[in-house]
Amino acid sequence: MAKNNKQSGAENVKSEQEKYDLEEHIRFEKLLCALSVTFINSPLDEIDKEMEHGLELIVGFLGADRGSILQFSEDNETLNLTHKYIVPGSKPLPSTPVPSNKRYLWTAEAIRNGKIVVLENLPEDLPEHAVAEKQLCIKDGVKSHISIPLSMSNDAPKGVIGFGFIRNRRTWPIKCLQRVQLIGHIMSFALMRKRIAKSELDNAFAEIEDLKKHFEAEIEEEVKAEYHYGDILGHSDAIKNVMSQVEQVACIDTTVLIQGETGTGKELLARAIHKLSPRRDKTMVRVNCAAIPPTLIESELFGHEKGAYTGAISRQIGRFEIANGSTIFLDEIGELPSDLQAKLLHVLEESQFERVGSPETISVDIRVVAATNKDLAASVRDGDFREDLYYRLNVFPVEVPPLRQRREDIPIIVWAFVQEFSEKMGKKIKMIPEKTMEQLQNYPWPGNVRELRNVIERAMILTKGTSLHVDMPKSIDSIHQRSMGLEEFEKNHIIDILSKTGWKVRGKNGAAELLRLKPSTLESKMQKLGIKRPQSV
């Protein structure tokens, strides 16, 4: 048991690490987009100003204390500090030219050779002959530093971009080095605009666009990995009807409202709509309206300018701006604060918005898919959700059926999870007993597919042989019971009694007798409620 707990703990740690890596990748993608858009659109006379703003963004992303760009003079004799950003409170950088051929020979030589200089533990990481560099590190208290050559053409590097860490030391994994190197390319190309002709500039930014698409593809692959059981499985009439609706609406930009209980796979449906749409070449942007604090959600959706509010130390692009040309998925839309509902309505109707702290109107081309586990119509009646926003979202509603309404799909879903966990755990499951599968099909699954997945994962951990043993949940979640309507509660109760009688309706100890109903009345109710005996597997 201890071994199983240890294995489960290791998997949780791995899952948390994967989640953290994905979040870091998305943060970097946002930074990449911000830098690319800024430098592509900036007039030549504003490049220097935007370069320092770019340094500020990168320093914030890396957690550095200062960032700087030094460029070689025309005679290559000195390095001149041309751009810088320093975190408030940190020691300033000297602005006088640095003789590159004397005092800083070791660093300058490495940069001229196009090498990235990575120093994690200063001054110890410096060679003995790098005397000047050691003295500077001791004087300024620099603990870690990285220098990236600025290569503005196929010629030798024209300068260096560096980031210093004073408060904390910094290690540099391979992924991080690749990201910083890409940042160096972007900054190089921005400076190149002041040195080369427009035709060369277009080629340079085409390379940036290729790199950006490469990183978008990586994020898309990570998202696919997170949902790799992800194509919605099943052959029931209920799921076929839903997928038919998805195929009908995917090819047009109509707003879609996906409704269904927690754990039914609403996000998978949203991804299916996006992947079948003309916008599939761009990454779908997801926003969980319930997970973002009310005080930050406007900034998260629409972005903010530097100084727009306390803590806004730099400009941030919002999710709607990032989703331009793609699909934005607004999950848990029923949790959106009332003051944001009017602003969202304006965006949906006009495709325009303003960043927090800016009067400038931004136009976007987006496709909106929203999802909720709430009854939005009831929320409208209760005054918790705007009626006009509800009708604007409810253009094409898609109702995701709960798992208890698609019991015939449970075997194929179970086997998909078994295959997934078999690969992760190195186990081989050859069979699932018929009685076990019947129990899985008869259980009402208040947590839907998510709950089923958790039950199978636990079963895979505990199973020692090649036949899957499943400990069924003991009872239906009481919260779920309270949230069900009368008809749904009645349906689940009848199914529960039928499962206990082995689906025997008539005769002694049959379901009709236990429910104190005439057999014909029970059969009529079963037909009305769509209750069918699941096929044995």
VEXDREN-2710 file (C-alpha; in Angstrom, 1 decimal):
% VEXDREN-2710
k/r/px/py/pz
1/MET/0.0/0.0/0.0
2/ALA/2.9/2.3/0.9
3/LYS/4.4/1.6/-2.5
4/ASN/1.1/2.5/-4.2
5/ASN/0.8/5.7/-2.3
6/LYS/4.4/6.6/-3.2
7/GLN/3.6/5.8/-6.8
8/SER/0.5/7.9/-6.7
9/GLY/2.4/10.7/-5.0
10/ALA/5.0/10.6/-7.7
11/GLU/2.4/10.8/-10.4
12/ASN/0.8/13.8/-8.6
13/VAL/4.1/15.5/-8.5
14/LYS/4.6/14.7/-12.2
15/SER/1.2/16.0/-13.0
16/GLU/1.8/19.3/-11.1
17/GLN/5.1/19.7/-12.9
18/GLU/3.4/19.1/-16.3
19/LYS/0.8/21.7/-15.3
20/TYR/3.5/24.2/-14.2
21/ASP/5.5/23.6/-17.5
22/LEU/2.3/24.2/-19.5
23/GLU/1.6/27.4/-17.6
24/GLU/5.1/28.6/-18.1
25/HIS/4.9/27.8/-21.8
26/ILE/1.6/29.8/-22.1
27/ARG/3.2/32.7/-20.2
28/PHE/6.1/32.6/-22.6
29/GLU/3.8/32.5/-25.6
30/LYS/2.0/35.6/-24.3
31/LEU/5.4/37.3/-23.9
32/LEU/6.4/36.3/-27.4
33/CYS/3.1/37.6/-28.9
34/ALA/3.5/40.9/-27.0
35/LEU/7.1/41.4/-28.2
36/SER/6.4/40.4/-31.8
37/VAL/3.3/42.6/-32.1
38/THR/5.1/45.6/-30.4
39/PHE/8.2/45.5/-32.7
40/ILE/6.3/44.7/-35.9
41/ASN/3.9/47.6/-35.5
42/SER/6.3/50.2/-33.9
43/PRO/7.4/53.1/-36.1
44/LEU/11.2/53.4/-36.5
45/ASP/11.4/56.5/-34.3
46/GLU/9.8/54.6/-31.4
47/ILE/12.0/51.4/-31.5
48/ASP/14.3/52.6/-28.8
49/LYS/11.4/53.3/-26.4
50/GLU/9.8/50.0/-27.2
51/MET/13.1/48.2/-26.7
52/GLU/13.2/49.3/-23.1
53/HIS/9.6/48.3/-22.6
54/GLY/10.5/44.9/-24.1
55/LEU/13.3/44.6/-21.6
56/GLU/10.9/45.3/-18.8
57/LEU/8.6/42.5/-20.0
58/ILE/11.4/40.0/-20.3
59/VAL/12.9/41.0/-16.9
60/GLY/9.5/40.4/-15.3
61/PHE/9.1/37.0/-17.1
62/LEU/12.6/35.8/-16.0
63/GLY/12.4/37.2/-12.5
64/ALA/15.6/39.2/-13.2
65/ASP/16.7/42.4/-11.5
66/ARG/17.9/44.2/-14.6
67/GLY/18.2/43.8/-18.3
68/SER/20.5/45.7/-20.8
69/ILE/21.5/45.8/-24.4
70/LEU/25.1/46.8/-25.3
71/GLN/26.1/47.3/-29.0
72/PHE/29.6/47.2/-30.4
73/SER/30.9/50.4/-31.9
74/GLU/31.6/50.7/-35.6
75/ASP/35.3/49.9/-34.9
76/ASN/34.4/47.1/-32.6
77/GLU/36.5/48.7/-29.9
78/THR/33.8/49.4/-27.3
79/LEU/30.5/48.2/-26.1
80/ASN/28.0/50.9/-25.7
81/LEU/25.0/50.6/-23.3
82/THR/22.0/51.6/-25.6
83/HIS/19.0/50.2/-23.8
84/LYS/18.3/49.2/-20.2
85/TYR/15.6/48.3/-17.7
86/ILE/16.3/48.1/-13.9
87/VAL/13.8/46.9/-11.3
88/PRO/13.1/49.8/-8.9
89/GLY/15.5/49.7/-6.0
90/SER/18.3/47.9/-7.9
91/LYS/21.7/49.4/-8.5
92/PRO/21.9/51.4/-11.8
93/LEU/24.1/50.3/-14.7
94/PRO/27.1/52.5/-15.8
95/SER/26.3/54.3/-19.1
96/THR/29.9/55.0/-20.2
97/PRO/31.3/53.0/-23.1
98/VAL/33.1/49.7/-22.1
99/PRO/36.4/49.0/-23.8
100/SER/35.6/45.6/-25.2
101/ASN/39.2/44.8/-26.2
102/LYS/40.8/45.4/-22.8
103/ARG/38.8/45.2/-19.5
104/TYR/36.2/42.6/-20.6
105/LEU/38.2/40.6/-23.0
106/TRP/36.7/37.2/-21.9
107/THR/33.0/38.1/-22.2
108/ALA/33.5/40.1/-25.4
109/GLU/35.4/37.3/-27.1
110/ALA/32.6/34.8/-26.2
111/ILE/30.0/37.2/-27.6
112/ARG/32.0/37.8/-30.8
113/ASN/32.1/34.1/-31.3
114/GLY/28.3/33.9/-31.0
115/LYS/28.3/32.0/-27.7
116/ILE/25.6/32.4/-25.0
117/VAL/27.4/33.1/-21.7
118/VAL/25.6/31.4/-18.9
119/LEU/26.8/32.1/-15.3
120/GLU/24.7/30.5/-12.6
121/ASN/27.0/31.0/-9.6
122/LEU/28.9/34.2/-9.6
123/PRO/31.7/35.1/-9.3
124/GLU/32.9/31.5/-9.0
125/ASP/31.7/30.5/-12.5
126/LEU/34.1/33.0/-14.1
127/PRO/37.5/31.9/-15.2
128/GLU/40.5/33.2/-13.3
129/HIS/41.6/35.6/-16.1
130/ALA/38.2/37.3/-16.2
131/VAL/39.4/39.7/-13.5
132/ALA/37.3/42.7/-14.5
133/GLU/34.1/40.7/-14.8
134/LYS/34.7/39.3/-11.3
135/GLN/35.3/42.7/-9.8
136/LEU/32.1/44.0/-11.3
137/CYS/30.1/41.1/-10.0
138/ILE/31.4/41.6/-6.5
139/LYS/30.8/45.3/-6.6
140/ASP/27.2/45.0/-7.9
141/GLY/26.3/41.9/-6.0
142/VAL/25.4/40.0/-9.1
143/LYS/24.7/36.3/-8.3
144/SER/23.7/35.0/-11.8
145/HIS/23.9/36.4/-15.3
146/ILE/23.1/35.4/-18.9
147/SER/24.4/37.1/-22.0
148/ILE/23.0/36.5/-25.5
149/PRO/24.7/37.6/-28.7
150/LEU/22.7/40.1/-30.8
151/SER/23.1/38.7/-34.3
152/MET/21.5/41.2/-36.8
153/SER/22.6/39.4/-39.9
154/ASN/24.9/36.6/-41.0
155/ASP/27.8/38.7/-39.9
156/ALA/29.5/38.7/-36.5
157/PRO/27.3/39.6/-33.5
158/LYS/26.7/43.4/-33.2
159/GLY/26.2/43.4/-29.5
160/VAL/24.8/41.6/-26.5
161/ILE/21.6/41.4/-24.4
162/GLY/22.1/40.5/-20.8
163/PHE/20.0/39.9/-17.7
164/GLY/21.4/40.1/-14.2
165/PHE/20.1/38.5/-11.0
166/ILE/21.0/40.2/-7.7
167/ARG/18.4/39.0/-5.2
168/ASN/18.5/35.3/-6.2
169/ARG/20.6/32.9/-8.1
170/ARG/19.1/31.4/-11.3
171/THR/19.6/28.1/-13.1
172/TRP/19.1/27.7/-16.8
173/PRO/17.4/24.5/-18.0
174/ILE/17.6/23.7/-21.8
175/LYS/14.0/24.9/-22.4
176/CYS/14.7/28.2/-20.7
177/LEU/17.9/28.7/-22.7
178/GLN/16.0/28.1/-25.9
179/ARG/13.4/30.7/-24.9
180/VAL/16.0/33.3/-24.0
181/GLN/17.8/32.6/-27.3
182/LEU/14.5/33.2/-29.2
183/ILE/14.0/36.5/-27.2
184/GLY/17.5/37.5/-28.4
185/HIS/16.5/36.9/-32.0
186/ILE/13.4/39.0/-31.6
187/MET/15.4/41.9/-30.0
188/SER/18.0/41.6/-32.7
189/PHE/15.5/41.8/-35.5
190/ALA/13.9/44.9/-33.8
191/LEU/17.3/46.6/-33.8
192/MET/17.8/45.5/-37.4
193/ARG/15.0/47.7/-38.5
194/LYS/17.3/50.7/-38.1
195/ARG/20.1/49.1/-40.1
196/ILE/18.7/47.1/-43.0
197/ALA/16.4/47.6/-46.0
198/LYS/12.6/46.8/-45.8
199/SER/13.0/43.6/-48.0
200/GLU/15.5/42.1/-45.5
201/LEU/13.3/43.2/-42.6
202/ASP/10.3/41.3/-44.1
203/ASN/12.4/38.1/-44.3
204/ALA/13.6/38.6/-40.7
205/PHE/10.1/38.8/-39.3
206/ALA/9.0/35.9/-41.4
207/GLU/11.5/33.9/-39.5
208/ILE/10.0/35.2/-36.2
209/GLU/6.6/34.2/-37.4
210/ASP/7.8/30.7/-38.2
211/LEU/9.3/30.5/-34.7
212/LYS/6.1/31.8/-33.2
213/LYS/4.0/29.2/-35.1
214/HIS/6.5/26.5/-33.9
215/PHE/5.9/27.5/-30.2
216/GLU/2.1/27.7/-30.9
217/ALA/2.3/24.1/-32.2
218/GLU/4.2/23.0/-29.1
219/ILE/1.5/24.4/-26.9
220/GLU/-1.2/22.8/-29.0
221/GLU/0.6/19.4/-28.6
222/GLU/0.9/19.9/-24.8
223/VAL/-2.8/20.7/-24.7
224/LYS/-3.5/17.6/-26.8
225/ALA/-1.4/15.6/-24.4
226/GLU/-3.3/16.8/-21.4
227/TYR/-6.6/15.6/-23.1
228/HIS/-5.1/12.7/-24.9
229/TYR/-8.1/10.5/-24.3
230/GLY/-9.8/13.5/-25.8
231/ASP/-11.8/12.6/-28.9
232/ILE/-15.2/12.2/-27.4
233/LEU/-15.9/8.5/-27.2
234/GLY/-19.2/6.7/-27.6
235/HIS/-21.8/5.4/-30.0
236/SER/-25.0/6.2/-28.0
237/ASP/-27.8/8.2/-29.7
238/ALA/-27.3/11.0/-27.1
239/ILE/-23.6/11.5/-28.0
240/LYS/-24.2/11.1/-31.7
241/ASN/-26.8/13.8/-31.6
242/VAL/-24.4/16.2/-29.8
243/MET/-21.6/15.5/-32.3
244/SER/-24.0/16.1/-35.2
245/GLN/-24.7/19.5/-33.7
246/VAL/-21.0/20.2/-33.3
247/GLU/-20.3/19.3/-37.0
248/GLN/-23.1/21.5/-38.1
249/VAL/-22.0/24.6/-36.2
250/ALA/-18.2/24.2/-36.3
251/CYS/-17.7/25.6/-39.9
252/ILE/-19.5/28.9/-39.2
253/ASP/-18.6/31.6/-36.6
254/THR/-21.9/31.3/-34.7
255/THR/-21.6/31.7/-30.9
256/VAL/-22.1/28.4/-29.1
257/LEU/-23.4/27.9/-25.6
258/ILE/-22.4/24.4/-24.2
259/GLN/-24.5/23.4/-21.2
260/GLY/-24.1/20.3/-19.0
261/GLU/-23.2/19.0/-15.6
262/THR/-19.7/19.1/-14.2
263/GLY/-17.4/16.5/-15.7
264/THR/-19.4/15.8/-18.9
265/GLY/-16.7/17.0/-21.2
266/LYS/-17.8/20.5/-22.1
267/GLU/-14.3/21.7/-22.8
268/LEU/-13.6/18.7/-25.1
269/LEU/-16.7/19.7/-27.1
270/ALA/-15.4/23.2/-27.3
271/ARG/-12.1/21.9/-28.6
272/ALA/-13.9/19.7/-31.1
273/ILE/-15.8/22.8/-32.4
274/HIS/-12.5/24.7/-32.8
275/LYS/-10.6/21.8/-34.5
276/LEU/-13.4/21.4/-37.1
277/SER/-13.6/25.2/-37.7
278/PRO/-11.6/27.3/-40.2
279/ARG/-9.8/28.8/-37.2
280/ARG/-8.2/25.4/-36.3
281/ASP/-4.7/26.5/-37.3
282/LYS/-4.5/28.9/-34.4
283/THR/-4.5/27.8/-30.7
284/MET/-7.9/28.1/-28.9
285/VAL/-7.7/30.4/-25.9
286/ARG/-9.4/29.2/-22.7
287/VAL/-10.7/31.3/-19.9
288/ASN/-12.1/29.8/-16.7
289/CYS/-14.4/32.6/-15.4
290/ALA/-14.8/30.9/-12.1
291/ALA/-11.0/30.6/-11.4
292/ILE/-10.1/34.3/-11.9
293/PRO/-10.6/36.7/-8.9
294/PRO/-13.4/39.2/-9.7
295/THR/-10.9/42.1/-9.3
296/LEU/-8.6/40.7/-12.0
297/ILE/-11.0/39.2/-14.5
298/GLU/-11.5/42.4/-16.6
299/SER/-7.7/42.8/-16.9
300/GLU/-7.3/39.1/-17.7
301/LEU/-10.0/39.3/-20.5
302/PHE/-9.2/42.7/-22.0
303/GLY/-5.6/43.5/-20.8
304/HIS/-4.3/46.6/-19.1
305/GLU/-1.9/49.4/-19.5
306/LYS/1.1/50.0/-17.3
307/GLY/-0.1/51.9/-14.2
308/ALA/-3.8/51.2/-14.8
309/TYR/-4.1/50.1/-11.2
310/THR/-1.9/49.3/-8.2
311/GLY/0.4/46.4/-9.2
312/ALA/0.1/46.9/-13.0
313/ILE/3.9/47.4/-13.5
314/SER/3.7/46.7/-17.2
315/ARG/1.3/46.5/-20.1
316/GLN/-0.5/43.2/-20.5
317/ILE/-2.4/41.8/-23.4
318/GLY/-5.7/40.3/-22.6
319/ARG/-7.1/36.9/-23.6
320/PHE/-9.5/38.4/-26.2
321/GLU/-6.5/40.1/-27.9
322/ILE/-4.5/36.9/-27.8
323/ALA/-7.5/35.0/-29.4
324/ASN/-7.7/37.4/-32.3
325/GLY/-8.3/35.2/-35.4
326/SER/-9.0/32.2/-33.3
327/THR/-11.6/30.8/-30.8
328/ILE/-12.0/31.9/-27.2
329/PHE/-13.6/29.4/-24.8
330/LEU/-15.3/31.1/-21.9
331/ASP/-15.7/28.2/-19.4
332/GLU/-18.1/28.6/-16.4
333/ILE/-19.6/31.7/-18.0
334/GLY/-22.4/31.6/-15.4
335/GLU/-19.8/32.8/-12.8
336/LEU/-19.0/36.0/-14.6
337/PRO/-19.5/39.0/-12.3
338/SER/-22.5/41.2/-13.2
339/ASP/-20.4/44.3/-13.9
340/LEU/-18.4/42.3/-16.5
341/GLN/-21.5/40.9/-18.2
342/ALA/-22.3/44.2/-19.8
343/LYS/-18.7/44.6/-21.1
344/LEU/-18.7/41.1/-22.5
345/LEU/-22.0/41.8/-24.3
346/HIS/-20.4/44.9/-25.9
347/VAL/-17.5/42.8/-27.1
348/LEU/-19.8/40.1/-28.5
349/GLU/-21.9/42.6/-30.4
350/GLU/-19.2/45.0/-31.6
351/SER/-16.0/42.9/-31.6
352/GLN/-14.3/45.8/-29.9
353/PHE/-13.0/46.6/-26.4
354/GLU/-10.5/48.8/-24.5
355/ARG/-7.7/47.7/-22.3
356/VAL/-8.0/48.7/-18.7
357/GLY/-6.5/52.2/-18.4
358/SER/-6.6/53.0/-22.1
359/PRO/-9.1/54.9/-24.2
360/GLU/-7.9/53.2/-27.4
361/THR/-10.4/50.8/-29.0
362/ILE/-9.1/47.5/-30.1
363/SER/-11.0/45.5/-32.8
364/VAL/-10.7/41.7/-32.8
365/ASP/-11.9/38.8/-35.0
366/ILE/-12.9/36.0/-32.6
367/ARG/-15.3/33.1/-32.4
368/VAL/-16.9/32.7/-28.9
369/VAL/-17.7/29.3/-27.4
370/ALA/-19.1/29.5/-23.8
371/ALA/-19.9/26.7/-21.3
372/THR/-21.7/26.4/-18.0
373/ASN/-23.1/23.8/-15.6
374/LYS/-25.7/26.3/-14.4
375/ASP/-29.2/26.8/-15.7
376/LEU/-28.6/30.2/-17.2
377/ALA/-32.3/30.7/-17.9
378/ALA/-33.0/30.3/-14.2
379/SER/-30.1/32.6/-13.4
380/VAL/-31.8/35.2/-15.7
381/ARG/-35.1/34.8/-13.8
382/ASP/-33.3/35.2/-10.5
383/GLY/-31.6/38.4/-11.7
384/ASP/-28.1/36.9/-11.5
385/PHE/-27.4/36.9/-15.2
386/ARG/-28.2/39.5/-17.8
387/GLU/-31.1/38.5/-20.1
388/ASP/-29.6/40.3/-23.2
389/LEU/-26.2/38.5/-22.7
390/TYR/-28.0/35.2/-22.3
391/TYR/-29.8/35.6/-25.6
392/ARG/-26.5/36.7/-27.2
393/LEU/-24.7/33.6/-26.0
394/ASN/-27.6/31.2/-26.6
395/VAL/-27.5/31.5/-30.4
396/PHE/-26.7/27.8/-30.8
397/PRO/-27.1/25.8/-27.5
398/VAL/-25.6/22.4/-27.2
399/GLU/-26.7/20.2/-24.3
400/VAL/-24.1/17.7/-23.2
401/PRO/-25.8/14.6/-21.8
402/PRO/-24.7/13.3/-18.4
403/LEU/-23.0/9.9/-18.3
404/ARG/-26.1/8.2/-16.8
405/GLN/-28.0/9.0/-20.0
406/ARG/-25.4/7.3/-22.2
407/ARG/-24.7/4.1/-20.3
408/GLU/-24.0/2.2/-23.5
409/ASP/-20.9/4.4/-23.9
410/ILE/-19.4/3.4/-20.5
411/PRO/-17.6/0.3/-21.7
412/ILE/-15.7/2.0/-24.5
413/ILE/-14.8/4.9/-22.2
414/VAL/-13.7/2.5/-19.4
415/TRP/-11.4/0.6/-21.8
416/ALA/-10.0/3.9/-23.1
417/PHE/-9.0/4.9/-19.5
418/VAL/-7.7/1.4/-18.8
419/GLN/-5.4/1.7/-21.9
420/GLU/-4.3/5.2/-20.8
421/PHE/-3.4/4.2/-17.3
422/SER/-1.8/0.9/-18.5
423/GLU/0.7/2.9/-20.5
424/LYS/1.4/5.2/-17.5
425/MET/1.7/2.5/-14.9
426/GLY/3.2/-0.3/-16.9
427/LYS/0.3/-2.7/-16.2
428/LYS/-1.5/-5.0/-18.5
429/ILE/-5.3/-5.4/-18.0
430/LYS/-6.7/-8.2/-20.2
431/MET/-10.2/-8.4/-18.9
432/ILE/-13.0/-6.6/-17.0
433/PRO/-15.5/-9.0/-15.3
434/GLU/-19.0/-8.8/-16.7
435/LYS/-20.4/-8.1/-13.2
436/THR/-17.9/-5.2/-12.8
437/MET/-18.9/-3.6/-16.1
438/GLU/-22.6/-4.0/-15.2
439/GLN/-22.0/-2.2/-11.9
440/LEU/-20.1/0.6/-13.8
441/GLN/-23.1/0.9/-16.2
442/ASN/-25.7/0.9/-13.5
443/TYR/-24.1/3.5/-11.2
444/PRO/-25.6/7.0/-11.9
445/TRP/-22.2/8.8/-12.0
446/PRO/-23.0/12.2/-10.4
447/GLY/-19.5/13.4/-11.3
448/ASN/-19.9/12.0/-14.9
449/VAL/-16.8/11.2/-17.0
450/ARG/-14.4/12.9/-14.6
451/GLU/-15.7/10.7/-11.7
452/LEU/-15.5/7.6/-13.9
453/ARG/-11.9/8.4/-14.8
454/ASN/-10.9/8.8/-11.1
455/VAL/-12.6/5.5/-10.2
456/ILE/-10.7/3.7/-13.0
457/GLU/-7.4/5.3/-12.1
458/ARG/-7.8/4.1/-8.5
459/ALA/-8.8/0.7/-9.6
460/MET/-5.7/0.5/-11.9
461/ILE/-3.5/1.5/-8.9
462/LEU/-5.0/-1.2/-6.7
463/THR/-5.3/-4.0/-9.2
464/LYS/-2.4/-6.5/-9.1
465/GLY/-3.4/-9.1/-11.8
466/THR/-4.6/-8.8/-15.3
467/SER/-8.3/-8.6/-14.4
468/LEU/-9.5/-5.2/-13.3
469/HIS/-11.0/-4.9/-9.8
470/VAL/-13.2/-1.9/-9.2
471/ASP/-14.4/-0.6/-5.8
472/MET/-17.6/1.2/-6.7
473/PRO/-18.4/4.5/-5.0
474/LYS/-20.7/3.9/-2.0
475/SER/-23.3/6.6/-2.6
476/ILE/-24.5/9.4/-4.8
477/ASP/-23.2/12.8/-3.8
478/SER/-25.8/14.5/-1.8
479/ILE/-25.2/17.9/-3.3
480/HIS/-25.9/16.4/-6.7
481/GLN/-29.1/14.9/-5.4
482/ARG/-30.3/18.3/-4.2
483/SER/-29.5/19.9/-7.6
484/MET/-31.5/17.4/-9.7
485/GLY/-35.0/18.0/-10.9
486/LEU/-37.9/15.7/-9.9
487/GLU/-37.9/13.8/-13.2
488/GLU/-34.2/13.2/-13.1
489/PHE/-34.3/12.1/-9.5
490/GLU/-37.2/9.7/-10.3
491/LYS/-35.3/8.3/-13.3
492/ASN/-32.1/7.6/-11.2
493/HIS/-34.2/6.0/-8.4
494/ILE/-35.9/3.6/-10.8
495/ILE/-32.5/2.7/-12.4
496/ASP/-31.1/2.1/-8.9
497/ILE/-34.0/-0.3/-8.1
498/LEU/-33.8/-2.1/-11.4
499/SER/-30.0/-2.6/-11.0
500/LYS/-30.7/-4.2/-7.6
501/THR/-33.3/-6.6/-9.0
502/GLY/-31.1/-7.5/-12.0
503/TRP/-33.5/-5.5/-14.2
504/LYS/-36.4/-7.8/-13.3
505/VAL/-39.6/-5.7/-13.7
506/ARG/-42.4/-8.1/-13.0
507/GLY/-43.1/-10.9/-10.5
508/LYS/-42.1/-11.4/-6.9
509/ASN/-39.2/-9.2/-5.7
510/GLY/-39.3/-7.4/-9.1
511/ALA/-38.7/-3.7/-9.4
512/ALA/-42.5/-2.9/-9.8
513/GLU/-43.2/-4.7/-6.5
514/LEU/-40.4/-2.8/-4.7
515/LEU/-41.5/0.5/-6.1
516/ARG/-45.2/-0.3/-5.3
517/LEU/-46.2/0.2/-8.9
518/LYS/-48.2/-1.8/-11.4
519/PRO/-45.7/-3.5/-13.8
520/SER/-47.5/-1.7/-16.8
521/THR/-47.1/1.6/-15.0
522/LEU/-43.4/1.0/-14.4
523/GLU/-42.8/0.0/-18.0
524/SER/-44.7/3.1/-19.2
525/LYS/-42.5/5.3/-16.9
526/MET/-39.3/3.6/-18.2
527/GLN/-40.3/4.3/-21.8
528/LYS/-41.2/7.9/-21.0
529/LEU/-37.9/8.5/-19.1
530/GLY/-35.8/6.7/-21.7
531/ILE/-34.7/3.9/-19.4
532/LYS/-33.2/0.9/-21.2
533/ARG/-31.4/-2.1/-19.8
534/PRO/-27.6/-1.8/-20.7
535/GLN/-26.1/-4.4/-22.9
536/SER/-23.9/-6.9/-21.2
537/VAL/-20.2/-6.6/-22.0
END
